[in-house]
Amino acid sequence: MEWAWRAIPLAVAAFALAFIGWMIWMLRLSWVRNDSWGFTVTVASVIIPVFLVYLWLAVYVLWGIAREGRESRGEGRP
């Protein structure tokens, strides 16, 4: 279980960075091609914050479940 305390936050952070990088790449492509810039900006400005809120919520819930499991086995907090 100790590996999960390190792997879960790192995996979530890597996924979030990859998603944000992809959105920045899409914005750059739309700028270069001069194609639907307004739509791309709207989607990026709405989707990224919503995605990050849901990501934070998922990590918070999973972290709480893992903590409760450790405490019920008597291992204590890391």
Distance bins in CASP14 RR format, pairs under 12 A and 6 or more apart:
PFRMAT RR
TARGET T0000
AUTHOR 0000-0000-0000
RMODE 2
METHOD distances of the structure
MODEL  1
1 7 0 0 0 0 0 1 0 0 0 0 0
1 8 0 0 0 0 0 1 0 0 0 0 0
1 65 0 0 0 0 0 1 0 0 0 0 0
1 66 1 0 0 1 0 0 0 0 0 0 0
1 67 0 0 0 0 0 1 0 0 0 0 0
1 68 0 0 0 0 0 1 0 0 0 0 0
1 69 0 0 0 0 1 0 0 0 0 0 0
1 70 1 0 0 1 0 0 0 0 0 0 0
1 71 0 0 0 0 0 1 0 0 0 0 0
1 72 0 0 0 0 0 1 0 0 0 0 0
1 73 0 0 0 0 1 0 0 0 0 0 0
1 74 0 0 0 0 0 1 0 0 0 0 0
1 75 1 0 0 1 0 0 0 0 0 0 0
1 76 0 0 0 0 0 1 0 0 0 0 0
1 78 0 0 0 0 1 0 0 0 0 0 0
2 8 0 0 0 0 0 1 0 0 0 0 0
2 66 0 0 0 0 0 1 0 0 0 0 0
2 70 0 0 0 0 1 0 0 0 0 0 0
2 75 0 0 0 0 1 0 0 0 0 0 0
2 76 0 0 0 0 0 1 0 0 0 0 0
2 78 1 0 0 1 0 0 0 0 0 0 0
3 9 0 0 0 0 0 1 0 0 0 0 0
3 10 0 0 0 0 0 1 0 0 0 0 0
3 11 0 0 0 0 0 1 0 0 0 0 0
3 66 0 0 0 0 0 1 0 0 0 0 0
3 78 0 0 0 0 0 1 0 0 0 0 0
4 10 0 0 0 0 0 1 0 0 0 0 0
4 11 0 0 0 0 1 0 0 0 0 0 0
4 12 0 0 0 0 0 1 0 0 0 0 0
4 59 0 0 0 0 0 1 0 0 0 0 0
4 62 0 0 0 0 1 0 0 0 0 0 0
4 63 0 0 0 0 1 0 0 0 0 0 0
4 64 0 0 0 0 0 1 0 0 0 0 0
4 65 0 0 0 0 0 1 0 0 0 0 0
4 66 1 0 0 1 0 0 0 0 0 0 0
4 67 0 0 0 0 0 1 0 0 0 0 0
4 69 0 0 0 0 0 1 0 0 0 0 0
4 70 0 0 0 0 1 0 0 0 0 0 0
4 78 0 0 0 0 0 1 0 0 0 0 0
5 11 0 0 0 0 0 1 0 0 0 0 0
5 59 0 0 0 0 0 1 0 0 0 0 0
5 62 0 0 0 0 0 1 0 0 0 0 0
5 63 0 0 0 0 1 0 0 0 0 0 0
5 64 0 0 0 0 0 1 0 0 0 0 0
5 66 1 0 0 1 0 0 0 0 0 0 0
5 67 0 0 0 0 1 0 0 0 0 0 0
5 69 0 0 0 0 0 1 0 0 0 0 0
5 70 0 0 0 0 1 0 0 0 0 0 0
5 75 0 0 0 0 0 1 0 0 0 0 0
5 76 0 0 0 0 0 1 0 0 0 0 0
5 77 0 0 0 0 1 0 0 0 0 0 0
5 78 1 0 1 0 0 0 0 0 0 0 0
6 12 0 0 0 0 0 1 0 0 0 0 0
6 13 0 0 0 0 0 1 0 0 0 0 0
6 66 0 0 0 0 0 1 0 0 0 0 0
6 78 0 0 0 0 1 0 0 0 0 0 0
7 13 0 0 0 0 0 1 0 0 0 0 0
7 14 0 0 0 0 0 1 0 0 0 0 0
7 62 0 0 0 0 0 1 0 0 0 0 0
7 66 0 0 0 0 0 1 0 0 0 0 0
8 14 0 0 0 0 0 1 0 0 0 0 0
8 15 0 0 0 0 0 1 0 0 0 0 0
8 55 0 0 0 0 0 1 0 0 0 0 0
8 58 0 0 0 0 1 0 0 0 0 0 0
8 59 1 0 0 1 0 0 0 0 0 0 0
8 60 0 0 0 0 0 1 0 0 0 0 0
8 61 0 0 0 0 0 1 0 0 0 0 0
8 62 1 0 0 1 0 0 0 0 0 0 0
8 63 1 0 0 1 0 0 0 0 0 0 0
8 64 0 0 0 0 0 1 0 0 0 0 0
8 65 0 0 0 0 0 1 0 0 0 0 0
8 66 1 0 0 1 0 0 0 0 0 0 0
8 67 0 0 0 0 0 1 0 0 0 0 0
9 15 0 0 0 0 0 1 0 0 0 0 0
9 16 0 0 0 0 0 1 0 0 0 0 0
9 55 0 0 0 0 0 1 0 0 0 0 0
9 56 0 0 0 0 0 1 0 0 0 0 0
9 58 0 0 0 0 0 1 0 0 0 0 0
9 59 1 0 0 1 0 0 0 0 0 0 0
9 60 0 0 0 0 0 1 0 0 0 0 0
9 62 0 0 0 0 1 0 0 0 0 0 0
9 63 0 0 0 0 1 0 0 0 0 0 0
9 66 0 0 0 0 0 1 0 0 0 0 0
9 78 0 0 0 0 0 1 0 0 0 0 0
10 16 0 0 0 0 0 1 0 0 0 0 0
10 17 0 0 0 0 0 1 0 0 0 0 0
10 59 0 0 0 0 0 1 0 0 0 0 0
11 17 0 0 0 0 0 1 0 0 0 0 0
11 18 0 0 0 0 0 1 0 0 0 0 0
11 55 0 0 0 0 0 1 0 0 0 0 0
11 58 0 0 0 0 0 1 0 0 0 0 0
11 59 0 0 0 0 1 0 0 0 0 0 0
11 62 0 0 0 0 0 1 0 0 0 0 0
12 18 0 0 0 0 0 1 0 0 0 0 0
12 19 0 0 0 0 0 1 0 0 0 0 0
12 51 0 0 0 0 0 1 0 0 0 0 0
12 52 0 0 0 0 0 1 0 0 0 0 0
12 54 0 0 0 0 0 1 0 0 0 0 0
12 55 1 0 0 1 0 0 0 0 0 0 0
12 56 0 0 0 0 1 0 0 0 0 0 0
12 57 0 0 0 0 0 1 0 0 0 0 0
12 58 1 0 0 1 0 0 0 0 0 0 0
12 59 1 0 1 0 0 0 0 0 0 0 0
12 60 0 0 0 0 0 1 0 0 0 0 0
12 61 0 0 0 0 0 1 0 0 0 0 0
12 62 0 0 0 0 1 0 0 0 0 0 0
12 63 0 0 0 0 1 0 0 0 0 0 0
13 19 0 0 0 0 0 1 0 0 0 0 0
13 20 0 0 0 0 0 1 0 0 0 0 0
13 52 0 0 0 0 0 1 0 0 0 0 0
13 55 0 0 0 0 1 0 0 0 0 0 0
13 56 0 0 0 0 0 1 0 0 0 0 0
13 59 0 0 0 0 1 0 0 0 0 0 0
14 20 0 0 0 0 0 1 0 0 0 0 0
14 21 0 0 0 0 0 1 0 0 0 0 0
14 55 0 0 0 0 0 1 0 0 0 0 0
15 21 0 0 0 0 0 1 0 0 0 0 0
15 22 0 0 0 0 0 1 0 0 0 0 0
15 51 0 0 0 0 1 0 0 0 0 0 0
15 52 0 0 0 0 0 1 0 0 0 0 0
15 54 0 0 0 0 0 1 0 0 0 0 0
15 55 1 0 0 1 0 0 0 0 0 0 0
15 58 0 0 0 0 0 1 0 0 0 0 0
15 59 0 0 0 0 0 1 0 0 0 0 0
16 22 0 0 0 0 0 1 0 0 0 0 0
16 23 0 0 0 0 0 1 0 0 0 0 0
16 48 0 0 0 0 1 0 0 0 0 0 0
16 49 0 0 0 0 0 1 0 0 0 0 0
16 51 1 0 0 1 0 0 0 0 0 0 0
16 52 1 0 0 1 0 0 0 0 0 0 0
16 53 0 0 0 0 0 1 0 0 0 0 0
16 54 0 0 0 0 0 1 0 0 0 0 0
16 55 1 0 1 0 0 0 0 0 0 0 0
16 56 0 0 0 0 1 0 0 0 0 0 0
16 58 0 0 0 0 0 1 0 0 0 0 0
16 59 0 0 0 0 1 0 0 0 0 0 0
17 23 0 0 0 0 0 1 0 0 0 0 0
17 24 0 0 0 0 0 1 0 0 0 0 0
17 48 0 0 0 0 0 1 0 0 0 0 0
17 51 0 0 0 0 0 1 0 0 0 0 0
17 52 0 0 0 0 0 1 0 0 0 0 0
17 55 0 0 0 0 0 1 0 0 0 0 0
18 24 0 0 0 0 0 1 0 0 0 0 0
18 25 0 0 0 0 0 1 0 0 0 0 0
18 51 0 0 0 0 0 1 0 0 0 0 0
18 55 0 0 0 0 0 1 0 0 0 0 0
19 25 0 0 0 0 0 1 0 0 0 0 0
19 26 0 0 0 0 0 1 0 0 0 0 0
19 44 0 0 0 0 0 1 0 0 0 0 0
19 47 0 0 0 0 1 0 0 0 0 0 0
19 48 1 0 0 1 0 0 0 0 0 0 0
19 49 0 0 0 0 0 1 0 0 0 0 0
19 50 0 0 0 0 0 1 0 0 0 0 0
19 51 1 0 0 1 0 0 0 0 0 0 0
19 52 0 0 0 0 1 0 0 0 0 0 0
19 54 0 0 0 0 0 1 0 0 0 0 0
19 55 0 0 0 0 1 0 0 0 0 0 0
20 26 0 0 0 0 0 1 0 0 0 0 0
20 27 0 0 0 0 0 1 0 0 0 0 0
20 44 0 0 0 0 1 0 0 0 0 0 0
20 47 0 0 0 0 0 1 0 0 0 0 0
20 48 1 0 0 1 0 0 0 0 0 0 0
20 49 0 0 0 0 0 1 0 0 0 0 0
20 51 0 0 0 0 1 0 0 0 0 0 0
20 52 0 0 0 0 1 0 0 0 0 0 0
20 55 0 0 0 0 0 1 0 0 0 0 0
21 27 0 0 0 0 1 0 0 0 0 0 0
21 28 0 0 0 0 1 0 0 0 0 0 0
21 29 0 0 0 0 0 1 0 0 0 0 0
21 44 0 0 0 0 0 1 0 0 0 0 0
21 48 0 0 0 0 1 0 0 0 0 0 0
21 51 0 0 0 0 0 1 0 0 0 0 0
22 28 0 0 0 0 0 1 0 0 0 0 0
22 29 0 0 0 0 0 1 0 0 0 0 0
22 43 0 0 0 0 0 1 0 0 0 0 0
22 44 0 0 0 0 0 1 0 0 0 0 0
22 47 0 0 0 0 0 1 0 0 0 0 0
22 48 0 0 0 0 0 1 0 0 0 0 0
22 51 0 0 0 0 0 1 0 0 0 0 0
23 29 0 0 0 0 0 1 0 0 0 0 0
23 30 0 0 0 0 0 1 0 0 0 0 0
23 40 0 0 0 0 1 0 0 0 0 0 0
23 41 0 0 0 0 0 1 0 0 0 0 0
23 42 0 0 0 0 0 1 0 0 0 0 0
23 43 0 0 0 0 1 0 0 0 0 0 0
23 44 1 0 1 0 0 0 0 0 0 0 0
23 45 0 0 0 0 1 0 0 0 0 0 0
23 46 0 0 0 0 0 1 0 0 0 0 0
23 47 1 0 0 1 0 0 0 0 0 0 0
23 48 1 0 1 0 0 0 0 0 0 0 0
23 49 0 0 0 0 0 1 0 0 0 0 0
23 51 0 0 0 0 1 0 0 0 0 0 0
23 52 0 0 0 0 0 1 0 0 0 0 0
24 30 0 0 0 0 0 1 0 0 0 0 0
24 31 0 0 0 0 0 1 0 0 0 0 0
24 40 0 0 0 0 0 1 0 0 0 0 0
24 41 0 0 0 0 0 1 0 0 0 0 0
24 44 0 0 0 0 1 0 0 0 0 0 0
24 48 0 0 0 0 1 0 0 0 0 0 0
25 31 0 0 0 0 0 1 0 0 0 0 0
25 32 0 0 0 0 0 1 0 0 0 0 0
25 40 0 0 0 0 0 1 0 0 0 0 0
25 44 0 0 0 0 0 1 0 0 0 0 0
26 32 0 0 0 0 0 1 0 0 0 0 0
26 33 0 0 0 0 0 1 0 0 0 0 0
26 35 0 0 0 0 0 1 0 0 0 0 0
26 36 0 0 0 0 0 1 0 0 0 0 0
26 37 0 0 0 0 0 1 0 0 0 0 0
26 39 0 0 0 0 0 1 0 0 0 0 0
26 40 1 0 0 1 0 0 0 0 0 0 0
26 41 0 0 0 0 0 1 0 0 0 0 0
26 43 0 0 0 0 1 0 0 0 0 0 0
26 44 1 0 0 1 0 0 0 0 0 0 0
26 47 0 0 0 0 0 1 0 0 0 0 0
26 48 0 0 0 0 0 1 0 0 0 0 0
27 33 0 0 0 0 0 1 0 0 0 0 0
27 35 0 0 0 0 0 1 0 0 0 0 0
27 36 0 0 0 0 0 1 0 0 0 0 0
27 37 0 0 0 0 1 0 0 0 0 0 0
27 38 0 0 0 0 1 0 0 0 0 0 0
27 39 0 0 0 0 0 1 0 0 0 0 0
27 40 1 0 1 0 0 0 0 0 0 0 0
27 41 1 0 0 1 0 0 0 0 0 0 0
27 42 0 0 0 0 0 1 0 0 0 0 0
27 43 0 0 0 0 1 0 0 0 0 0 0
27 44 1 0 1 0 0 0 0 0 0 0 0
27 45 0 0 0 0 0 1 0 0 0 0 0
27 47 0 0 0 0 0 1 0 0 0 0 0
27 48 0 0 0 0 0 1 0 0 0 0 0
28 35 0 0 0 0 0 1 0 0 0 0 0
28 37 0 0 0 0 0 1 0 0 0 0 0
28 40 0 0 0 0 1 0 0 0 0 0 0
28 41 0 0 0 0 0 1 0 0 0 0 0
28 44 0 0 0 0 0 1 0 0 0 0 0
29 35 0 0 0 0 1 0 0 0 0 0 0
29 36 0 0 0 0 0 1 0 0 0 0 0
29 37 0 0 0 0 0 1 0 0 0 0 0
29 40 0 0 0 0 1 0 0 0 0 0 0
29 44 0 0 0 0 0 1 0 0 0 0 0
30 36 1 0 0 1 0 0 0 0 0 0 0
30 37 1 0 1 0 0 0 0 0 0 0 0
30 38 0 0 0 0 1 0 0 0 0 0 0
30 39 0 0 0 0 1 0 0 0 0 0 0
30 40 1 0 1 0 0 0 0 0 0 0 0
30 41 0 0 0 0 1 0 0 0 0 0 0
30 42 0 0 0 0 0 1 0 0 0 0 0
30 43 0 0 0 0 1 0 0 0 0 0 0
30 44 0 0 0 0 1 0 0 0 0 0 0
31 37 1 0 0 1 0 0 0 0 0 0 0
31 38 0 0 0 0 0 1 0 0 0 0 0
31 40 0 0 0 0 1 0 0 0 0 0 0
31 41 0 0 0 0 1 0 0 0 0 0 0
31 44 0 0 0 0 0 1 0 0 0 0 0
32 40 0 0 0 0 0 1 0 0 0 0 0
33 40 0 0 0 0 0 1 0 0 0 0 0
34 40 0 0 0 0 0 1 0 0 0 0 0
36 42 0 0 0 0 1 0 0 0 0 0 0
36 43 0 0 0 0 1 0 0 0 0 0 0
36 44 0 0 0 0 0 1 0 0 0 0 0
37 43 0 0 0 0 0 1 0 0 0 0 0
37 44 0 0 0 0 0 1 0 0 0 0 0
38 44 0 0 0 0 1 0 0 0 0 0 0
38 45 0 0 0 0 1 0 0 0 0 0 0
38 46 0 0 0 0 0 1 0 0 0 0 0
39 45 0 0 0 0 0 1 0 0 0 0 0
39 46 0 0 0 0 0 1 0 0 0 0 0
39 47 0 0 0 0 0 1 0 0 0 0 0
40 46 0 0 0 0 0 1 0 0 0 0 0
40 47 0 0 0 0 0 1 0 0 0 0 0
40 48 0 0 0 0 0 1 0 0 0 0 0
41 47 0 0 0 0 0 1 0 0 0 0 0
41 48 0 0 0 0 0 1 0 0 0 0 0
42 48 0 0 0 0 0 1 0 0 0 0 0
43 49 0 0 0 0 0 1 0 0 0 0 0
43 50 0 0 0 0 0 1 0 0 0 0 0
43 51 0 0 0 0 0 1 0 0 0 0 0
44 50 0 0 0 0 0 1 0 0 0 0 0
44 51 0 0 0 0 0 1 0 0 0 0 0
45 51 0 0 0 0 0 1 0 0 0 0 0
46 52 0 0 0 0 0 1 0 0 0 0 0
46 53 0 0 0 0 0 1 0 0 0 0 0
47 53 0 0 0 0 0 1 0 0 0 0 0
47 54 0 0 0 0 0 1 0 0 0 0 0
47 55 0 0 0 0 0 1 0 0 0 0 0
48 54 0 0 0 0 0 1 0 0 0 0 0
48 55 0 0 0 0 0 1 0 0 0 0 0
49 55 0 0 0 0 0 1 0 0 0 0 0
49 56 0 0 0 0 0 1 0 0 0 0 0
50 56 0 0 0 0 0 1 0 0 0 0 0
50 57 0 0 0 0 0 1 0 0 0 0 0
51 57 0 0 0 0 0 1 0 0 0 0 0
51 58 0 0 0 0 0 1 0 0 0 0 0
52 58 0 0 0 0 0 1 0 0 0 0 0
52 59 0 0 0 0 0 1 0 0 0 0 0
53 59 0 0 0 0 0 1 0 0 0 0 0
53 60 0 0 0 0 0 1 0 0 0 0 0
54 60 0 0 0 0 0 1 0 0 0 0 0
54 61 0 0 0 0 0 1 0 0 0 0 0
55 61 0 0 0 0 0 1 0 0 0 0 0
55 62 0 0 0 0 0 1 0 0 0 0 0
56 62 0 0 0 0 0 1 0 0 0 0 0
56 63 0 0 0 0 0 1 0 0 0 0 0
57 63 0 0 0 0 0 1 0 0 0 0 0
57 64 0 0 0 0 0 1 0 0 0 0 0
58 64 0 0 0 0 0 1 0 0 0 0 0
58 65 0 0 0 0 0 1 0 0 0 0 0
59 65 0 0 0 0 0 1 0 0 0 0 0
59 66 0 0 0 0 0 1 0 0 0 0 0
60 66 0 0 0 0 0 1 0 0 0 0 0
60 67 0 0 0 0 0 1 0 0 0 0 0
61 67 0 0 0 0 0 1 0 0 0 0 0
61 68 0 0 0 0 0 1 0 0 0 0 0
62 68 0 0 0 0 0 1 0 0 0 0 0
62 69 0 0 0 0 0 1 0 0 0 0 0
63 69 0 0 0 0 0 1 0 0 0 0 0
63 70 0 0 0 0 0 1 0 0 0 0 0
63 77 0 0 0 0 0 1 0 0 0 0 0
63 78 0 0 0 0 0 1 0 0 0 0 0
64 70 0 0 0 0 1 0 0 0 0 0 0
64 71 0 0 0 0 1 0 0 0 0 0 0
64 72 0 0 0 0 0 1 0 0 0 0 0
64 77 0 0 0 0 0 1 0 0 0 0 0
65 71 0 0 0 0 0 1 0 0 0 0 0
65 72 0 0 0 0 0 1 0 0 0 0 0
66 72 0 0 0 0 0 1 0 0 0 0 0
66 73 0 0 0 0 0 1 0 0 0 0 0
66 75 0 0 0 0 0 1 0 0 0 0 0
66 76 0 0 0 0 0 1 0 0 0 0 0
66 77 0 0 0 0 0 1 0 0 0 0 0
66 78 0 0 0 0 1 0 0 0 0 0 0
67 73 0 0 0 0 0 1 0 0 0 0 0
67 74 0 0 0 0 0 1 0 0 0 0 0
67 75 0 0 0 0 1 0 0 0 0 0 0
67 76 0 0 0 0 1 0 0 0 0 0 0
67 77 1 0 0 1 0 0 0 0 0 0 0
67 78 0 0 0 0 1 0 0 0 0 0 0
68 74 0 0 0 0 0 1 0 0 0 0 0
68 75 0 0 0 0 0 1 0 0 0 0 0
68 76 0 0 0 0 0 1 0 0 0 0 0
68 77 0 0 0 0 0 1 0 0 0 0 0
69 75 0 0 0 0 1 0 0 0 0 0 0
69 76 0 0 0 0 1 0 0 0 0 0 0
69 77 0 0 0 0 0 1 0 0 0 0 0
70 76 1 0 1 0 0 0 0 0 0 0 0
70 77 1 0 0 1 0 0 0 0 0 0 0
70 78 1 0 0 1 0 0 0 0 0 0 0
71 77 1 0 0 1 0 0 0 0 0 0 0
71 78 0 0 0 0 0 1 0 0 0 0 0
END
